[in-house]
Amino acid sequence: MEHEYEVIIIGAGQAGIAMSHHLKMKGIDHLMIDSSAQIGQSWLSRYKSLVLFTPKRFSSLPGMEMEGDPESYPTREEMAVYLQAYVSHFQLPYELNITVNRLEFEDNVFRMTTNKKMLYARQVVVATGAFQKPYIPPLITSTEGEIVQLHSSTYVSPANLSEGTTLVVGGGNSGAQIAVELANDQRDVFHAISAPMRFLPLRLFGQSIFHWLEKSGLLYAGLDTKRGRWFQKKNDPVFGMELKTLIKAGRVTQKTRVREVTGQLVTFEDGTQLTANNIIWATGFVPDYDWIQIDGVISAAGQPKHERGVTDIKGLFFLGLPWQHQRGSALVCGIGKDAAYVALYIEKNLQT
């Protein structure tokens, strides 16, 4: 059969790369494919000021540490360079500029219709990550007036925006970092959130907060443990205190949840209004698995059905999902653990 592999990994971000490394170490024939033009592209497409909240020693994949001070925080460029160096160092097999338009399963073979060719594999790992389809809530009733509206995934720098008042919507780490950048750009910044924000310092008693999460057993606690289930119920905090400091200083004004956007007029849940020249929607992503045409794999809510990345379809796996098994599952530091688990199943399937 043309272009048949034992394993194809769909996605060559950190999840796919970690998976490829484990398969390479086991001598399993495989190929990573990705729609991007270069390794690390997903990092380089994010906003320029992006800095990870995990220090370098918690931002490395198995077998190769990031260069530089292990307690420093990597930029988006450093992450891209690291992933490129990692793939080169371990000589991991990949092809780029390949988009999978359809994944099917028939006669125990997975068939992938792509923009270039048909691909076939005995096993498939879907490692397309958590950031798939940008989500903007359906609150915009009119786009009249001179207003710039961007999702955080397409925001690059303050140069993207027009002059005047800027509203950042979303209380996660991306929204917080962007609000801080815009305030430091001497803009009039408002920040809308739907729930009270919880801030954690990046460092505590001279150590990264992730050092303490690891020491306490929370960082890698699985969903099959009481500790892991308790931790999952906690809303993700904002790491770093910069935004909190700016709010206290009056340089960022917090607002309640956005109720409606009509042209430049934003109405909030508490009834107050704001005329905005720019809105950045840091409102996250939703899954996009319409291209997976295999019954029983995707739930009615659009989420993969799996247990630690293992599906009911023999040979089909997922990797890089938030809370796939533990808090670190969608972080670079934890993806290797999930990849190792999936690799054991792939190896087992080879023997049956």
Rosetta blueprint (number, residue, H / E / L):
1 M L
2 E L
3 H L
4 E E
5 Y E
6 E E
7 V E
8 I E
9 I E
10 I E
11 G L
12 A L
13 G L
14 Q H
15 A H
16 G H
17 I H
18 A H
19 M H
20 S H
21 H H
22 H H
23 L H
24 K H
25 M H
26 K L
27 G L
28 I L
29 D L
30 H E
31 L E
32 M E
33 I E
34 D L
35 S L
36 S L
37 A L
38 Q L
39 I L
40 G L
41 Q H
42 S H
43 W H
44 L H
45 S L
46 R L
47 Y L
48 K L
49 S L
50 L L
51 V E
52 L L
53 F L
54 T L
55 P L
56 K H
57 R H
58 F H
59 S L
60 S L
61 L E
62 P L
63 G L
64 M E
65 E L
66 M L
67 E L
68 G L
69 D L
70 P L
71 E L
72 S L
73 Y L
74 P L
75 T E
76 R H
77 E H
78 E H
79 M H
80 A H
81 V H
82 Y H
83 L H
84 Q H
85 A H
86 Y H
87 V H
88 S H
89 H H
90 F L
91 Q L
92 L L
93 P L
94 Y E
95 E E
96 L L
97 N L
98 I L
99 T L
100 V E
101 N E
102 R E
103 L E
104 E E
105 F E
106 E E
107 D L
108 N L
109 V E
110 F E
111 R E
112 M E
113 T E
114 T E
115 N L
116 K L
117 K L
118 M E
119 L E
120 Y E
121 A E
122 R E
123 Q E
124 V E
125 V E
126 V E
127 A L
128 T L
129 G L
130 A L
131 F L
132 Q L
133 K E
134 P E
135 Y L
136 I L
137 P L
138 P L
139 L L
140 I E
141 T E
142 S E
143 T L
144 E L
145 G L
146 E L
147 I L
148 V E
149 Q E
150 L E
151 H E
152 S L
153 S L
154 T L
155 Y L
156 V L
157 S L
158 P H
159 A H
160 N H
161 L L
162 S L
163 E L
164 G L
165 T L
166 T E
167 L E
168 V E
169 V E
170 G L
171 G L
172 G L
173 N H
174 S H
175 G H
176 A H
177 Q H
178 I H
179 A H
180 V H
181 E H
182 L H
183 A H
184 N H
185 D L
186 Q L
187 R L
188 D L
189 V E
190 F E
191 H E
192 A E
193 I L
194 S L
195 A L
196 P L
197 M L
198 R L
199 F E
200 L E
201 P L
202 L L
203 R E
204 L E
205 F L
206 G L
207 Q E
208 S E
209 I H
210 F H
211 H H
212 W H
213 L H
214 E H
215 K H
216 S L
217 G L
218 L L
219 L L
220 Y L
221 A L
222 G L
223 L L
224 D L
225 T L
226 K H
227 R H
228 G H
229 R H
230 W H
231 F H
232 Q H
233 K H
234 K L
235 N L
236 D L
237 P L
238 V E
239 F E
240 G L
241 M L
242 E H
243 L H
244 K H
245 T H
246 L H
247 I H
248 K H
249 A L
250 G L
251 R L
252 V E
253 T E
254 Q E
255 K E
256 T L
257 R L
258 V E
259 R E
260 E E
261 V E
262 T E
263 G L
264 Q L
265 L E
266 V E
267 T E
268 F E
269 E L
270 D L
271 G L
272 T L
273 Q E
274 L E
275 T E
276 A L
277 N L
278 N E
279 I E
280 I E
281 W E
282 A L
283 T L
284 G L
285 F E
286 V E
287 P L
288 D L
289 Y L
290 D L
291 W L
292 I E
293 Q L
294 I L
295 D L
296 G L
297 V L
298 I E
299 S L
300 A L
301 A L
302 G L
303 Q L
304 P E
305 K L
306 H L
307 E E
308 R L
309 G L
310 V E
311 T L
312 D L
313 I L
314 K L
315 G L
316 L E
317 F E
318 F E
319 L L
320 G L
321 L L
322 P L
323 W L
324 Q L
325 H L
326 Q L
327 R H
328 G H
329 S H
330 A H
331 L L
332 V H
333 C H
334 G H
335 I H
336 G H
337 K H
338 D H
339 A H
340 A H
341 Y H
342 V H
343 A H
344 L H
345 Y H
346 I H
347 E H
348 K H
349 N H
350 L H
351 Q L
352 T L
